[in-house]
Amino acid sequence: MGQGFSYNFPSLRGVQAGRAFYVAMVPLRLIPKIFLFDEEDVPAEHRAQRILNKSRIPEITNYILENHKEYVFSSLTASIDGNIEFQSLGKQDTHNDLGNLIVSLDSKFLIIDGQHRRAAIEEALKISPELGGETISVVFFHDQGLKKTQQLFADLNRHAINTTSSIGILYDHRDQLAMLTKDIIKQIPLLNRYTDNERVSLSKNSPKLFSLNSVFNTNQRLLGKKKGEFVTEQEKEFLFLFWELLSESITEWQQVSNKAMSPRELRMNFIVGHGVFMEAIGILGNYLYFEYPSDWKQYIVKLEFIDWSRTNYKDWLDRAFNQTGRIVKNNQTVQLTANQIKFQLNLPLTEKEKEVENILKQGV
């Protein structure tokens, strides 16, 4: 194939299942120009990839722009529908798989894996064109028809395992609230000993009481912030004081800490061993922080005298758990649990909280 009317990618050739594939470093400025998506109005059975979720693109775009000296992307995977030729640099065995991938100009490049990264790169280049000279690795496969391409997509995603949100927080050294959450866990003895840094949901026999994700979510509730938002020094101080006082005020937590009760027994018998309680406490703490800034601590101390047992149907049924006794955590049950805690502390409900109570009464 002549190189005058073709794409030329310096590449490394590999072989999987008897089929050649090629790895090339492609400048970012070329990504939007040569890599295409399937048309969104094409039925799923006639496409080789999922429809683009446009809501994900701004987050990835901002990640590139805000971390232009640190961002990192894994390889894109694409199929080439057209004529290709691989020209080795030499005939020696050591150079056989190093060479140039020649692709005819009328070929179509279809992203199989990485369509959201590709769209985010396009948006980032509009704002920062200087990124165009940087590169991303692309794994090329020669197109062998729709069925083969669909199977390739399925195979690439079949064994992909998403990391847990706890792991994401654990490895995040950029987000303020994530780093603050990890600092709090390290400095509060109860949290340090009984927080699982990897799992989101703890098994009934887990020796831990909390998940990193649950503590992080509670901190979001406490400050009313989303991931990535700025945290002031005053807010940081509040979080440390809050967790310190809370860990001392929940009797059942102290019993676990003193080995008078196991984490398993606590989960079985009390709502304070579950995420619905944690996030409800976050709502309560947020209310106290803004409405009672000088004396919020006295309310946290009173939590010691609340009956948190799962046999306390009067207070927690249809709030923290359902009619079968199963713990239920969603936005409504978290709010209903927070409402009941406020009742116990003789705190007034906000108008929105009253609306949630009315929904509960109507359901009963």
C-alpha positions as CSV (number, residue, x, y, z in Angstrom):
1,M,0.0,0.0,0.0
2,G,1.4,3.4,-0.9
3,Q,2.1,5.7,2.0
4,G,1.2,8.9,0.1
5,F,-2.6,8.5,0.7
6,S,-2.6,6.8,4.0
7,Y,-2.3,7.2,7.7
8,N,1.1,6.1,9.1
9,F,1.2,5.1,12.8
10,P,4.6,4.0,14.3
11,S,3.4,0.9,16.1
12,L,4.2,-2.2,18.0
13,R,2.6,-5.4,16.8
14,G,1.3,-8.1,19.0
15,V,-0.7,-11.3,18.6
16,Q,-3.7,-12.6,20.6
17,A,-5.7,-15.7,19.8
18,G,-3.8,-15.9,16.5
19,R,-4.9,-12.4,15.5
20,A,-2.6,-9.4,15.1
21,F,-3.2,-6.2,16.9
22,Y,-1.2,-3.0,17.0
23,V,-0.3,-0.4,19.7
24,A,0.4,3.2,18.6
25,M,0.9,6.5,20.3
26,V,-1.6,9.0,18.8
27,P,-1.5,12.8,19.3
28,L,-4.5,14.0,21.1
29,R,-5.3,16.5,18.3
30,L,-6.0,13.6,16.0
31,I,-8.3,11.7,18.3
32,P,-11.5,13.7,17.5
33,K,-10.7,13.8,13.8
34,I,-10.2,10.2,13.0
35,F,-12.1,8.2,15.7
36,L,-15.8,7.9,15.3
37,F,-18.8,6.8,17.3
38,D,-21.6,4.6,16.2
39,E,-24.7,6.6,15.3
40,E,-26.9,6.9,18.3
41,D,-30.1,6.3,16.4
42,V,-28.8,2.9,15.2
43,P,-30.5,0.0,17.0
44,A,-28.4,-1.6,19.7
45,E,-28.1,-4.9,17.8
46,H,-26.5,-3.1,14.9
47,R,-24.0,-1.2,17.0
48,A,-20.6,-2.2,18.3
49,Q,-20.7,-0.1,21.5
50,R,-22.9,1.5,24.1
51,I,-24.6,4.9,23.5
52,L,-22.5,7.8,24.8
53,N,-23.5,9.0,28.3
54,K,-23.0,12.7,27.8
55,S,-23.4,13.5,31.5
56,R,-20.1,11.8,32.1
57,I,-18.1,14.0,29.7
58,P,-17.8,17.3,31.7
59,E,-16.4,15.5,34.7
60,I,-13.7,13.8,32.6
61,T,-13.0,17.0,30.7
62,N,-12.5,18.9,33.9
63,Y,-10.2,16.2,35.2
64,I,-7.9,16.8,32.2
65,L,-8.0,20.6,32.4
66,E,-7.6,20.9,36.1
67,N,-4.8,18.3,36.3
68,H,-3.0,19.0,33.0
69,K,0.3,18.2,34.6
70,E,-0.9,15.0,36.3
71,Y,-3.8,13.5,34.4
72,V,-3.4,9.9,33.1
73,F,-5.5,7.9,30.7
74,S,-5.5,4.2,29.9
75,S,-5.4,3.1,26.2
76,L,-8.3,3.5,23.8
77,T,-9.3,0.5,21.8
78,A,-10.4,0.9,18.2
79,S,-11.2,-1.2,15.2
80,I,-10.1,-0.3,11.7
81,D,-12.5,-0.9,8.8
82,G,-10.3,-0.6,5.8
83,N,-7.1,-1.7,4.2
84,I,-4.0,-1.9,6.5
85,E,-0.4,-3.0,6.2
86,F,2.3,-3.4,8.8
87,Q,5.8,-2.6,7.7
88,S,8.5,-3.9,10.1
89,L,11.6,-1.8,10.7
90,G,13.8,-4.7,10.0
91,K,14.0,-8.4,9.3
92,Q,15.7,-9.4,12.6
93,D,13.5,-11.2,15.1
94,T,14.1,-8.4,17.6
95,H,12.6,-5.8,15.2
96,N,9.9,-7.9,13.5
97,D,7.1,-6.4,15.6
98,L,8.3,-2.8,15.6
99,G,7.4,-0.8,12.6
100,N,4.7,1.3,10.9
101,L,1.0,0.6,10.6
102,I,-0.2,1.9,7.2
103,V,-3.9,2.6,7.0
104,S,-5.8,3.7,3.9
105,L,-7.3,7.2,4.1
106,D,-10.8,5.9,3.4
107,S,-10.7,3.6,6.4
108,K,-13.1,4.1,9.3
109,F,-11.8,4.0,12.9
110,L,-14.4,2.9,15.4
111,I,-13.8,3.3,19.2
112,I,-14.7,0.1,20.9
113,D,-13.5,1.1,24.4
114,G,-12.9,4.6,25.5
115,Q,-15.6,6.6,23.8
116,H,-16.1,8.9,26.9
117,R,-12.4,9.6,27.1
118,R,-12.4,10.4,23.4
119,A,-15.3,12.9,23.8
120,A,-13.7,14.5,26.8
121,I,-10.4,14.9,25.0
122,E,-12.3,16.7,22.2
123,E,-13.9,19.1,24.7
124,A,-10.6,19.7,26.5
125,L,-8.9,20.6,23.2
126,K,-11.4,23.3,22.5
127,I,-10.4,25.0,25.7
128,S,-6.7,24.1,25.8
129,P,-5.5,23.4,22.2
130,E,-1.9,23.1,23.5
131,L,-2.8,19.7,24.7
132,G,-3.0,18.5,21.1
133,G,0.7,17.6,21.0
134,E,0.4,15.1,23.9
135,T,-0.4,11.5,23.1
136,I,-2.5,8.6,24.2
137,S,-1.9,4.9,23.4
138,V,-4.4,3.3,21.1
139,V,-4.8,-0.5,20.6
140,F,-5.9,-1.2,17.0
141,F,-7.7,-4.3,15.8
142,H,-8.5,-4.9,12.1
143,D,-12.2,-4.9,11.6
144,Q,-13.6,-8.3,10.8
145,G,-17.3,-7.4,10.6
146,L,-20.0,-6.3,13.0
147,K,-20.4,-9.6,14.9
148,K,-16.6,-9.8,15.5
149,T,-16.5,-6.2,16.7
150,Q,-19.5,-6.6,19.0
151,Q,-17.8,-9.7,20.5
152,L,-14.6,-7.8,20.9
153,F,-16.5,-5.1,22.9
154,A,-18.2,-7.8,25.0
155,D,-14.9,-9.6,25.7
156,L,-13.2,-6.3,26.7
157,N,-15.9,-5.5,29.2
158,R,-16.8,-9.0,30.5
159,H,-14.0,-9.2,33.0
160,A,-13.8,-5.5,33.8
161,I,-14.3,-5.0,37.6
162,N,-15.1,-1.5,38.7
163,T,-13.2,-0.4,41.8
164,T,-15.3,0.2,44.9
165,S,-16.0,3.8,45.8
166,S,-14.0,3.2,49.0
167,I,-11.0,2.3,47.0
168,G,-11.5,5.4,44.9
169,I,-11.5,7.6,48.0
170,L,-8.5,5.7,49.5
171,Y,-6.4,6.4,46.4
172,D,-7.6,10.0,45.9
173,H,-4.9,12.4,46.9
174,R,-6.4,15.4,45.2
175,D,-10.0,15.8,46.6
176,Q,-10.0,17.8,49.9
177,L,-12.8,15.9,51.5
178,A,-11.4,12.5,50.6
179,M,-8.0,13.4,52.1
180,L,-9.7,14.9,55.2
181,T,-11.9,11.8,55.7
182,K,-8.7,9.6,55.7
183,D,-7.0,12.0,58.2
184,I,-10.1,11.8,60.5
185,I,-10.1,8.0,60.3
186,K,-6.4,7.9,61.2
187,Q,-6.7,10.2,64.2
188,I,-10.0,8.9,65.7
189,P,-9.0,5.6,67.4
190,L,-12.4,4.0,66.9
191,L,-12.6,4.8,63.2
192,N,-8.9,3.8,62.7
193,R,-9.5,0.4,64.2
194,Y,-12.9,-0.4,62.7
195,T,-13.0,1.2,59.2
196,D,-12.7,-1.0,56.2
197,N,-10.8,0.9,53.5
198,E,-11.8,-1.3,50.6
199,R,-15.4,-2.5,50.8
200,V,-18.6,-0.5,50.5
201,S,-20.9,-3.0,52.1
202,L,-19.7,-5.0,55.1
203,S,-20.7,-8.6,55.5
204,K,-22.6,-9.7,58.6
205,N,-19.4,-11.3,59.9
206,S,-17.1,-8.4,59.1
207,P,-14.8,-7.5,62.0
208,K,-15.2,-3.8,60.9
209,L,-17.9,-1.3,61.8
210,F,-17.6,1.3,59.1
211,S,-16.6,1.5,55.4
212,L,-14.5,4.4,54.2
213,N,-17.2,5.2,51.7
214,S,-19.8,5.5,54.5
215,V,-17.6,7.9,56.5
216,F,-17.0,9.9,53.4
217,N,-20.7,10.1,52.6
218,T,-21.4,11.1,56.2
219,N,-18.9,13.9,55.8
220,Q,-20.6,15.1,52.6
221,R,-23.9,15.2,54.5
222,L,-22.3,17.0,57.5
223,L,-20.9,19.8,55.3
224,G,-23.5,19.7,52.6
225,K,-20.8,19.4,50.0
226,K,-20.2,17.4,46.8
227,K,-16.9,15.7,45.9
228,G,-14.3,18.2,44.7
229,E,-15.7,21.3,46.6
230,F,-13.5,23.4,48.8
231,V,-13.4,22.7,52.5
232,T,-12.6,25.6,54.9
233,E,-10.4,25.4,58.0
234,Q,-13.4,26.0,60.2
235,E,-15.2,23.1,58.5
236,K,-12.2,20.8,58.9
237,E,-12.1,21.6,62.6
238,F,-15.8,20.9,63.0
239,L,-15.5,17.5,61.3
240,F,-12.7,16.4,63.6
241,L,-14.6,17.6,66.7
242,F,-17.8,16.0,65.5
243,W,-16.3,12.5,65.0
244,E,-14.4,12.7,68.2
245,L,-17.5,13.5,70.2
246,L,-19.7,11.1,68.2
247,S,-17.4,8.2,68.8
248,E,-17.6,8.8,72.5
249,S,-21.4,9.3,72.6
250,I,-22.6,6.1,70.9
251,T,-22.6,3.6,73.8
252,E,-22.7,0.6,71.5
253,W,-19.6,1.8,69.6
254,Q,-17.8,2.0,72.9
255,Q,-18.9,-1.5,73.8
256,V,-17.4,-2.8,70.6
257,S,-14.2,-0.8,71.2
258,N,-14.0,-2.3,74.8
259,K,-14.6,-5.8,73.4
260,A,-17.9,-6.1,75.3
261,M,-19.7,-6.5,72.0
262,S,-18.6,-7.8,68.5
263,P,-19.2,-5.8,65.3
264,R,-21.4,-8.7,64.2
265,E,-23.6,-8.4,67.3
266,L,-23.9,-4.6,66.9
267,R,-25.1,-4.9,63.3
268,M,-27.6,-7.6,64.2
269,N,-29.1,-5.7,67.1
270,F,-28.6,-2.0,66.6
271,I,-29.1,0.5,63.7
272,V,-25.9,2.4,64.7
273,G,-24.0,-0.3,62.8
274,H,-25.5,0.7,59.4
275,G,-25.1,3.3,56.8
276,V,-28.6,4.6,57.2
277,F,-27.7,5.8,60.7
278,M,-24.4,7.2,59.6
279,E,-25.8,9.4,56.9
280,A,-28.8,10.4,59.1
281,I,-26.3,11.6,61.7
282,G,-24.7,13.6,58.9
283,I,-28.0,15.4,58.2
284,L,-28.4,16.0,61.9
285,G,-24.8,17.3,62.2
286,N,-25.3,19.7,59.3
287,Y,-28.4,21.1,60.9
288,L,-26.6,21.6,64.2
289,Y,-23.6,23.2,62.6
290,F,-25.6,25.9,61.0
291,E,-28.4,26.4,63.4
292,Y,-26.6,25.8,66.7
293,P,-23.0,26.8,66.0
294,S,-22.1,27.5,69.6
295,D,-23.8,24.7,71.4
296,W,-24.1,21.8,68.9
297,K,-21.9,19.6,71.1
298,Q,-24.6,19.3,73.8
299,Y,-26.9,17.6,71.4
300,I,-24.4,15.1,70.2
301,V,-23.7,14.1,73.8
302,K,-27.4,13.3,74.3
303,L,-27.2,10.6,71.6
304,E,-26.0,8.4,74.3
305,F,-29.5,8.1,75.8
306,I,-31.3,7.1,72.6
307,D,-32.5,3.5,72.2
308,W,-30.9,2.4,68.9
309,S,-31.9,-1.2,69.1
310,R,-33.6,-2.9,66.2
311,T,-36.4,-4.1,68.5
312,N,-37.4,-0.5,69.0
313,Y,-40.1,-0.6,66.3
314,K,-41.8,2.5,67.6
315,D,-38.9,4.7,66.6
316,W,-37.2,3.0,63.7
317,L,-39.8,0.9,61.9
318,D,-40.4,2.3,58.3
319,R,-37.4,4.6,58.9
320,A,-34.2,2.7,59.4
321,F,-35.8,-0.7,58.6
322,N,-38.9,-2.1,57.0
323,Q,-41.7,-4.4,58.1
324,T,-39.5,-7.5,57.8
325,G,-36.8,-5.9,59.9
326,R,-34.4,-5.4,57.0
327,I,-32.3,-2.3,57.1
328,V,-33.1,0.0,54.2
329,K,-30.8,2.9,53.1
330,N,-32.0,5.4,50.6
331,N,-32.5,9.1,50.6
332,Q,-36.0,8.8,52.1
333,T,-35.1,6.4,54.9
334,V,-32.0,8.4,55.8
335,Q,-34.1,11.5,56.1
336,L,-36.8,9.7,58.1
337,T,-34.1,8.3,60.5
338,A,-32.6,11.8,60.9
339,N,-36.1,13.2,61.6
340,Q,-36.6,10.6,64.4
341,I,-33.3,11.5,65.9
342,K,-34.3,15.2,65.9
343,F,-37.6,14.2,67.6
344,Q,-35.6,12.4,70.3
345,L,-33.4,15.6,70.8
346,N,-36.5,17.9,70.8
347,L,-35.2,19.7,67.7
348,P,-37.7,21.2,65.2
349,L,-38.1,19.8,61.7
350,T,-37.5,22.0,58.6
351,E,-40.3,22.4,56.1
352,K,-38.8,19.8,53.7
353,E,-38.4,17.4,56.6
354,K,-42.1,17.8,57.5
355,E,-43.0,17.0,53.9
356,V,-41.1,13.7,54.2
357,E,-43.0,12.9,57.5
358,N,-46.3,13.6,55.8
359,I,-45.4,11.1,53.1
360,L,-44.6,8.5,55.8
361,K,-48.0,9.2,57.5
362,Q,-49.9,8.8,54.2
363,G,-48.2,5.5,53.6
364,V,-49.2,4.3,57.0
